[in-house]
Amino acid sequence: MPCSSFVNSHSVTVAIVVLAGIEWVLAGAYRSSPIYAAPSAVQEIEYGGATAYGYGAPESPPPAATTITKKSQAFEIVNQWKYLDFEYPTFGQRQKAIANREFIAENNLPLGVDFYKDRIFITTPRWKDGVPASFGWLPYPPKEESPPIRPYPDWESHGDPYNPDCEKLISVYRTQIDDCGRIWLIDSGIVNATVSLSQVCPPKIVAYDLATNQKVVQYQFPPDQVKQDSLHSNIIVDVHRNRCDDAHAYVTDVWRFGIVVYSLKKNRSWRVTNYNFSPDPVASDFNVFGLNFQWLDGVFGMSLSLAKTPDEERILYFHPMASFKEFVVSNALLKDESLWPAKAQDLAKYFLPIGERGVNGQSSTSGIDRNGVMFFTQVHRDDVGCWNTKKPYDGNNLHRFLEAEGNSTLIQFPNDLKVDREPRQSVWVISNRLPVYLYSQLNYEEINFRILKADTETLVQGTVCDTRSYGHPQNPHSHHQHRQHHGYQHELVPEYLFH
């Protein structure tokens, strides 16, 4: 039953390893293509202290040597549970739900996590019977170690999986909070997927205004964008705070290898496909907690580069769950509905691999902070990694925080990760022992689930991800040297990208 969420040609060899200029490369690529428009001049631009052609001098001196012997000390355990409980209006209602098997504690598992001001949000998809609500919240700072989940926005908003009202929430997988104070959800509409998968409602996108807790978006996917056995399990939102009505949501179909793009302004969606959304069979074999299983999960993890203006093109970083590689594509390409599906084959070459995390480097989700540091889960290694996006994506520039501590049990299968939008940013991680829940039996005398947080700047301090140093200077005007040195394949990267 493959999928990081819970279960279930040819190879482009372009090696783009200088990420300082990747926004420049991708933003100009498809617009300069004959598919889209006549070629236009591409100017050298600066990005985060580096030029489009190589790394410039650091903006500030490299940091003094810093030693943090245990990076696990940077992670705070916010909440942890042996099993989950829910906050019912009365004790009697809780007891009735247990008696009717509407609430079965051992069948509930937390999947997604998010944070906004004084609230932690948590998703509990309806993978088995007895999950009373699939999306809830907890107060922060925590008032107790193992609090019951409070359904969001209220109990009435959650539908009955056996008598479904598709206007209500059925089975929420993951969320994202945007810069406009809204929380967006992807509701798969699937229940009992670990027993006998049932698509009781079409998948839908829902968003709430966090200031009022009122629903502001509800969009059901058209039938032609939902394939047989599709599972829509992850969502990110592309929007600028100065243009909140022009948001785009990107939703991954992890089982049928596509991304559905939704435009809030148009209230329409379209499906994007690319062969790099598919799983890598070599990365589909997992061995964790003494369990061996195969997950053929396609495109899953996504994160966006930063944008200073509403019109600035951004880079979508993405990877399949069953993969060791990271890929990139321009968001401008994804947001142009006229290109899909008509130009899918012609545009395939603009979905570019940028590097690998190595064997056992499978990752579920990722997020990027304001300094341009990407944080990502390492599900096979029970760890969290980082990468300074101003550097090449290779083993020398990828760091794992708990690697030096050996068999740390702090994080056990990190399934979701978010970087919040607070003035002082933190990375939030949910650890849930998912494979044991699926293929064995959780021990409810032990801690099974954790929500952890860490200050982003403290966490990367003294590591290769520290943004106070950019690496080795290069001649920013040597196009030929840059292209040759970093191994671009001449026949696969159009010449006009380097003029």
C-alpha positions as CSV (number, residue, x, y, z in Angstrom):
1,M,0.0,0.0,0.0
2,P,2.4,2.7,-1.2
3,C,2.2,6.4,-0.2
4,S,4.1,8.7,2.1
5,S,0.8,10.2,3.1
6,F,-0.2,6.8,4.3
7,V,0.3,4.1,1.7
8,N,0.4,3.6,-1.7
9,S,11.6,7.7,-22.0
10,H,14.3,9.0,-21.2
11,S,16.2,10.7,-18.6
12,V,17.2,14.4,-18.7
13,T,20.8,14.7,-17.5
14,V,20.9,18.4,-17.1
15,A,22.9,19.2,-14.1
16,I,22.1,22.7,-12.9
17,V,24.2,23.1,-9.8
18,V,24.6,26.8,-9.3
19,L,21.3,27.8,-7.6
20,A,22.4,31.4,-7.2
21,G,21.2,32.0,-10.7
22,I,18.4,29.5,-11.0
23,E,15.6,32.1,-10.7
24,W,17.2,33.9,-13.6
25,V,17.6,30.7,-15.7
26,L,14.1,29.4,-15.2
27,A,12.2,32.6,-15.3
28,G,13.6,33.5,-18.7
29,A,13.5,29.9,-20.1
30,Y,10.0,29.3,-21.2
31,R,9.2,33.0,-22.0
32,S,12.1,33.0,-24.4
33,S,11.0,29.7,-26.0
34,P,9.5,29.8,-29.4
35,I,6.5,28.0,-27.8
36,Y,5.7,31.1,-25.9
37,A,7.2,34.2,-27.5
38,A,10.2,35.4,-29.5
39,P,13.5,35.3,-27.6
40,S,14.3,38.5,-25.6
41,A,17.5,39.7,-24.0
42,V,18.2,38.4,-20.5
43,Q,20.0,40.7,-18.2
44,E,22.3,39.8,-15.5
45,I,20.6,40.1,-12.1
46,E,21.5,39.8,-8.5
47,Y,19.9,37.3,-6.2
48,G,20.6,37.1,-2.5
49,G,24.1,38.4,-2.7
50,A,25.0,36.3,-5.8
51,T,24.9,37.0,-9.5
52,A,23.1,35.0,-12.1
53,Y,26.5,33.5,-13.2
54,G,28.1,32.5,-10.0
55,Y,28.6,33.4,-6.4
56,G,29.7,36.9,-5.6
57,A,31.5,38.1,-2.5
58,P,29.6,37.5,0.8
59,E,27.5,40.4,2.0
60,S,29.1,40.0,5.4
61,P,32.1,38.2,6.8
62,P,31.6,34.5,7.4
63,P,30.4,33.6,10.9
64,A,32.8,32.9,13.7
65,A,33.2,29.2,14.5
66,T,30.2,28.0,16.4
67,T,29.9,24.6,18.0
68,I,26.6,23.2,19.0
69,T,27.4,19.7,20.1
70,K,23.8,18.5,20.0
71,K,21.5,19.9,17.4
72,S,18.6,17.9,19.0
73,Q,18.8,20.5,21.8
74,A,17.6,23.1,19.3
75,F,14.4,21.1,18.8
76,E,11.7,21.7,21.4
77,I,9.0,19.1,22.0
78,V,5.8,21.1,21.9
79,N,3.3,18.3,22.3
80,Q,3.5,14.5,22.3
81,W,1.0,11.7,22.6
82,K,0.8,8.0,23.2
83,Y,-2.6,8.2,21.4
84,L,-4.8,11.0,20.2
85,D,-8.0,12.3,21.9
86,F,-10.6,14.9,20.8
87,E,-12.3,17.6,22.8
88,Y,-16.0,16.9,22.8
89,P,-18.5,19.5,24.0
90,T,-19.5,17.2,26.9
91,F,-18.1,14.0,28.5
92,G,-21.4,12.2,27.6
93,Q,-21.0,13.0,23.9
94,R,-17.4,11.6,24.0
95,Q,-18.6,8.4,25.7
96,K,-21.5,8.0,23.2
97,A,-19.0,8.4,20.3
98,I,-16.8,5.7,21.8
99,A,-19.7,3.4,22.3
100,N,-20.9,3.9,18.7
101,R,-17.3,3.4,17.4
102,E,-17.4,6.9,15.9
103,F,-14.2,7.5,17.9
104,I,-11.6,4.8,18.1
105,A,-8.5,6.3,19.7
106,E,-6.0,3.8,18.2
107,N,-7.2,4.5,14.6
108,N,-6.3,8.2,14.8
109,L,-2.9,9.4,13.6
110,P,-1.7,13.0,13.1
111,L,-0.3,13.8,9.6
112,G,-0.1,17.5,8.8
113,V,1.1,20.4,11.0
114,D,0.9,24.1,10.7
115,F,1.3,27.2,13.0
116,Y,-0.2,30.7,13.1
117,K,0.3,33.1,16.0
118,D,-1.2,31.2,19.0
119,R,-2.5,28.1,17.3
120,I,-1.1,24.8,16.1
121,F,-3.1,23.1,13.3
122,I,-3.1,19.4,12.9
123,T,-4.7,17.0,10.4
124,T,-6.0,13.5,11.0
125,P,-7.1,11.9,7.7
126,R,-9.8,9.3,7.9
127,W,-7.6,6.3,7.0
128,K,-9.6,4.0,9.3
129,D,-12.9,3.9,11.1
130,G,-13.3,6.0,14.2
131,V,-11.7,9.3,13.2
132,P,-14.3,11.9,14.3
133,A,-12.8,14.9,12.7
134,S,-9.9,15.3,10.2
135,F,-8.7,18.8,10.9
136,G,-8.2,20.5,14.3
137,W,-6.2,22.9,16.4
138,L,-4.3,23.2,19.7
139,P,-3.5,26.3,21.7
140,Y,0.1,27.6,21.8
141,P,2.0,27.9,24.1
142,P,0.9,24.4,25.2
143,K,-1.1,24.1,28.3
144,E,-0.6,20.4,28.6
145,E,1.7,17.8,27.0
146,S,-1.0,15.6,25.4
147,P,-4.0,17.9,24.8
148,P,-7.2,16.7,23.0
149,I,-7.6,18.0,19.5
150,R,-10.3,20.7,19.0
151,P,-12.0,20.4,15.6
152,Y,-11.6,23.4,13.3
153,P,-13.5,25.6,12.9
154,D,-16.1,23.5,14.8
155,W,-17.6,20.1,15.0
156,E,-20.4,21.0,12.5
157,S,-17.9,21.6,9.7
158,H,-16.9,17.9,9.7
159,G,-18.9,15.4,7.7
160,D,-20.0,11.9,8.4
161,P,-17.9,9.5,6.3
162,Y,-20.8,7.0,6.2
163,N,-23.4,9.6,5.1
164,P,-21.2,12.2,3.5
165,D,-22.2,15.8,3.0
166,C,-19.5,16.8,0.5
167,E,-19.9,20.5,1.5
168,K,-18.2,19.5,4.8
169,L,-14.7,18.3,5.5
170,I,-14.2,14.6,4.9
171,S,-10.5,13.7,5.0
172,V,-8.0,16.5,5.2
173,Y,-4.3,15.7,4.4
174,R,-2.2,18.8,4.6
175,T,-2.5,22.5,4.9
176,Q,-0.6,25.7,4.2
177,I,-1.0,29.2,5.7
178,D,-0.5,32.0,3.2
179,D,0.8,35.6,3.6
180,C,-2.8,36.8,3.7
181,G,-3.7,35.1,6.9
182,R,-5.6,32.2,5.4
183,I,-5.2,28.5,5.9
184,W,-5.7,26.3,2.8
185,L,-6.6,22.6,3.0
186,I,-6.6,19.8,0.6
187,D,-9.5,17.4,1.4
188,S,-8.9,14.2,-0.5
189,G,-12.5,13.0,-0.1
190,I,-11.1,9.5,0.5
191,V,-11.9,7.4,3.6
192,N,-10.7,4.0,4.8
193,A,-7.8,3.9,2.4
194,T,-5.9,1.5,4.5
195,V,-8.7,-1.0,4.5
196,S,-10.9,-0.6,1.3
197,L,-10.3,2.8,-0.3
198,S,-13.5,4.7,-0.9
199,Q,-13.8,8.0,-2.7
200,V,-16.9,9.2,-1.0
201,C,-16.6,12.9,-2.2
202,P,-14.6,14.6,-4.9
203,P,-11.3,16.1,-3.7
204,K,-11.6,19.8,-2.9
205,I,-9.6,22.9,-1.8
206,V,-10.9,24.8,1.2
207,A,-9.6,27.9,2.8
208,Y,-10.5,29.8,6.0
209,D,-9.7,33.3,7.1
210,L,-7.8,32.9,10.3
211,A,-9.0,36.2,11.7
212,T,-12.6,35.3,11.5
213,N,-12.5,31.5,11.2
214,Q,-14.9,31.8,8.2
215,K,-14.7,29.7,5.1
216,V,-13.5,31.9,2.2
217,V,-12.8,29.3,-0.5
218,Q,-14.3,26.0,-1.4
219,Y,-13.5,24.5,-4.8
220,Q,-14.3,21.0,-6.0
221,F,-12.0,19.5,-8.6
222,P,-13.6,18.8,-12.0
223,P,-14.0,15.1,-12.8
224,D,-11.5,15.2,-15.7
225,Q,-8.7,16.3,-13.3
226,V,-9.3,13.4,-10.9
227,K,-7.9,10.1,-12.3
228,Q,-8.7,6.6,-11.2
229,D,-7.0,6.1,-7.8
230,S,-5.8,9.7,-7.6
231,L,-4.7,10.8,-4.1
232,H,-4.4,14.6,-3.6
233,S,-2.3,14.9,-0.5
234,N,-0.2,18.0,-0.4
235,I,-0.9,21.7,-1.0
236,I,1.1,24.9,-1.2
237,V,-0.1,28.5,-2.0
238,D,1.6,30.9,-4.3
239,V,0.5,34.5,-3.4
240,H,1.8,37.9,-2.5
241,R,0.4,39.8,0.5
242,N,-0.3,42.8,-1.8
243,R,-2.4,40.8,-4.2
244,C,-4.4,38.4,-2.0
245,D,-7.1,37.9,-4.6
246,D,-4.6,36.5,-7.1
247,A,-3.6,33.3,-5.3
248,H,-2.7,30.0,-6.9
249,A,-2.7,26.7,-5.1
250,Y,-0.6,23.8,-6.2
251,V,-1.9,20.3,-5.2
252,T,0.0,17.1,-5.7
253,D,-1.6,13.9,-7.0
254,V,0.9,11.5,-5.4
255,W,-0.6,8.3,-6.9
256,R,-1.3,9.6,-10.4
257,F,1.8,11.8,-10.7
258,G,0.4,15.3,-11.5
259,I,-0.1,18.8,-10.0
260,V,-3.4,20.5,-10.1
261,V,-3.1,24.3,-10.3
262,Y,-6.0,26.3,-8.9
263,S,-6.5,30.0,-9.6
264,L,-8.5,31.9,-7.0
265,K,-9.1,34.8,-9.4
266,K,-10.5,32.6,-12.1
267,N,-12.0,30.0,-9.8
268,R,-10.6,27.4,-12.2
269,S,-8.0,24.7,-12.1
270,W,-5.9,22.7,-14.6
271,R,-3.7,19.7,-14.4
272,V,0.1,19.8,-15.0
273,T,2.0,16.7,-15.9
274,N,5.7,15.9,-16.3
275,Y,7.7,12.7,-16.2
276,N,9.8,14.0,-13.3
277,F,6.6,13.7,-11.2
278,S,6.9,9.9,-11.3
279,P,8.5,7.8,-8.6
280,D,12.0,6.3,-9.0
281,P,11.8,2.5,-8.5
282,V,15.3,2.5,-6.9
283,A,14.0,4.8,-4.2
284,S,10.7,3.0,-3.6
285,D,12.1,0.4,-1.2
286,F,12.0,1.4,2.5
287,N,13.4,-0.2,5.6
288,V,12.4,1.5,8.8
289,F,11.5,0.3,12.3
290,G,12.4,-3.2,11.2
291,L,9.8,-3.1,8.5
292,N,10.4,-3.5,4.7
293,F,7.8,-2.0,2.4
294,Q,7.5,-0.4,-1.1
295,W,6.0,3.0,-1.7
296,L,5.6,4.1,-5.3
297,D,4.7,7.7,-4.4
298,G,5.1,10.3,-7.0
299,V,5.4,14.1,-6.8
300,F,4.8,15.1,-3.2
301,G,7.2,17.7,-1.5
302,M,7.0,21.3,-2.7
303,S,8.4,24.6,-1.7
304,L,8.6,28.1,-3.3
305,S,11.4,30.6,-3.6
306,L,10.8,34.0,-2.1
307,A,9.4,36.9,-4.1
308,K,9.8,40.6,-3.3
309,T,7.0,41.8,-5.6
310,P,3.6,40.3,-6.8
311,D,4.9,40.0,-10.3
312,E,8.3,38.4,-9.6
313,E,8.6,34.9,-10.9
314,R,9.3,32.2,-8.3
315,I,10.8,28.8,-8.4
316,L,8.8,25.7,-7.4
317,Y,11.1,23.1,-5.9
318,F,9.6,19.7,-5.9
319,H,10.3,16.0,-5.5
320,P,8.5,12.7,-5.6
321,M,8.4,10.8,-2.2
322,A,10.0,7.8,-3.8
323,S,13.1,9.7,-5.1
324,F,16.5,10.9,-4.0
325,K,16.4,13.9,-6.4
326,E,15.2,17.5,-6.2
327,F,13.7,19.3,-9.2
328,V,12.7,22.9,-10.2
329,V,10.3,24.7,-12.5
330,S,9.2,28.3,-13.0
331,N,5.9,29.1,-11.3
332,A,5.0,31.3,-14.3
333,L,4.9,28.2,-16.5
334,L,2.5,26.5,-14.0
335,K,0.2,29.5,-13.8
336,D,-0.3,29.8,-17.5
337,E,-3.5,27.8,-18.1
338,S,-3.2,28.1,-21.9
339,L,-0.1,25.8,-21.9
340,W,-1.8,22.8,-20.3
341,P,-2.2,20.1,-21.5
342,A,-1.5,21.3,-25.1
343,K,2.2,22.1,-24.6
344,A,3.0,19.5,-21.9
345,Q,5.5,17.6,-24.1
346,D,7.2,20.7,-25.5
347,L,7.6,22.1,-22.0
348,A,8.9,18.9,-20.3
349,K,12.5,20.1,-20.6
350,Y,11.8,23.1,-18.3
351,F,11.2,20.8,-15.3
352,L,14.9,20.4,-14.3
353,P,16.7,18.1,-11.9
354,I,19.2,20.1,-9.7
355,G,20.8,17.4,-7.5
356,E,20.4,14.4,-5.2
357,R,20.2,13.7,-1.5
358,G,21.8,10.4,-1.8
359,V,20.8,6.8,-0.9
360,N,18.0,6.8,1.8
361,G,17.4,10.4,1.1
362,Q,13.6,10.2,0.6
363,S,11.8,13.3,1.7
364,S,8.1,14.0,2.2
365,T,7.7,17.8,2.7
366,S,9.9,20.9,2.7
367,G,9.7,24.7,3.4
368,I,11.9,27.7,2.8
369,D,12.6,30.5,5.3
370,R,13.1,34.2,4.7
371,N,16.9,33.7,4.5
372,G,16.5,31.3,1.6
373,V,17.2,28.1,3.6
374,M,15.2,25.1,2.7
375,F,14.3,22.6,5.4
376,F,13.2,19.1,4.5
377,T,12.2,15.9,6.1
378,Q,14.3,12.7,5.9
379,V,11.8,10.0,6.5
380,H,14.2,7.1,6.0
381,R,16.7,8.6,8.4
382,D,14.4,9.9,11.1
383,D,16.0,13.3,10.6
384,V,15.5,16.8,9.2
385,G,17.8,18.3,6.6
386,C,18.7,21.8,5.3
387,W,20.1,23.4,2.2
388,N,21.0,27.1,1.5
389,T,19.3,27.7,-1.8
390,K,22.1,30.1,-2.8
391,K,24.5,27.2,-3.1
392,P,24.7,24.1,-5.4
393,Y,22.4,21.2,-4.5
394,D,25.0,18.5,-3.7
395,G,26.2,16.5,-0.8
396,N,28.7,19.1,0.3
397,N,25.9,21.6,0.9
398,L,23.2,19.4,2.4
399,H,23.1,19.0,6.2
400,R,21.3,16.6,8.5
401,F,20.8,17.9,12.0
402,L,20.7,14.6,13.9
403,E,23.2,12.6,11.9
404,A,26.1,13.2,14.3
405,E,24.0,12.0,17.2
406,G,23.7,8.5,15.9
407,N,20.5,6.6,16.8
408,S,18.5,9.6,18.0
409,T,14.9,8.7,18.9
410,L,13.7,12.3,19.1
411,I,12.2,12.2,15.6
412,Q,10.6,9.0,14.4
413,F,9.4,9.3,10.8
414,P,9.1,13.0,10.2
415,N,6.0,13.1,8.0
416,D,5.2,16.9,7.7
417,L,7.3,20.0,8.0
418,K,6.4,23.7,7.9
419,V,8.3,27.0,8.2
420,D,6.0,29.5,9.9
421,R,5.6,33.2,9.0
422,E,6.3,34.6,12.5
423,P,8.7,37.6,12.8
424,R,11.3,35.1,14.3
425,Q,10.7,32.0,12.2
426,S,10.6,28.4,13.4
427,V,10.5,25.1,11.6
428,W,7.7,22.8,12.8
429,V,7.9,19.0,12.4
430,I,5.4,16.3,13.0
431,S,6.8,12.8,13.8
432,N,4.2,9.9,13.7
433,R,5.7,6.4,13.2
434,L,3.5,6.0,10.2
435,P,4.9,2.7,8.9
436,V,4.2,1.0,12.2
437,Y,0.6,2.3,12.2
438,L,0.2,0.9,8.7
439,Y,2.1,-2.4,8.7
440,S,2.4,-3.4,12.4
441,Q,1.0,-2.3,15.7
442,L,1.7,0.9,17.7
443,N,2.5,0.4,21.3
444,Y,0.2,2.8,23.1
445,E,2.2,2.6,26.3
446,E,4.9,4.6,24.4
447,I,5.1,8.1,22.9
448,N,4.1,7.6,19.3
449,F,3.5,11.1,18.0
450,R,5.3,14.4,18.5
451,I,5.1,18.0,17.3
452,L,8.5,19.7,17.5
453,K,9.8,23.2,16.7
454,A,13.1,24.8,16.3
455,D,14.3,28.4,15.6
456,T,15.5,28.4,12.0
457,E,18.5,30.6,12.6
458,T,19.6,28.8,15.7
459,L,19.2,25.4,14.0
460,V,21.5,26.2,11.0
461,Q,24.1,28.2,13.0
462,G,27.5,26.8,12.3
463,T,26.3,24.5,9.5
464,V,26.8,24.6,5.8
465,C,23.2,26.0,5.6
466,D,24.2,29.2,7.5
467,T,23.4,32.0,5.2
468,R,26.1,34.4,6.5
469,S,28.6,32.9,4.0
470,Y,28.0,32.2,0.3
471,G,31.0,30.1,-0.6
472,H,33.8,30.6,-3.1
473,P,33.8,33.7,-5.4
474,Q,33.7,33.3,-9.2
475,N,34.0,35.7,-12.1
476,P,30.3,36.7,-12.5
477,H,30.7,37.6,-16.2
478,S,32.3,34.4,-17.5
479,H,29.3,32.7,-19.2
480,H,31.4,30.1,-20.9
481,Q,33.4,29.3,-17.7
482,H,30.2,29.0,-15.7
483,R,28.6,26.7,-18.2
484,Q,31.6,24.5,-18.7
485,H,32.6,24.3,-15.0
486,H,29.2,23.2,-13.8
487,G,28.6,20.5,-16.5
488,Y,25.7,21.8,-18.5
489,Q,24.7,19.6,-21.4
490,H,24.8,21.8,-24.5
491,E,22.2,19.9,-26.4
492,L,19.7,20.0,-23.6
493,V,19.9,23.6,-22.4
494,P,19.0,26.2,-25.0
495,E,21.8,28.5,-26.1
496,Y,19.7,31.6,-25.6
497,L,19.6,31.1,-21.9
498,F,23.3,32.1,-21.8
499,H,23.2,35.2,-23.9
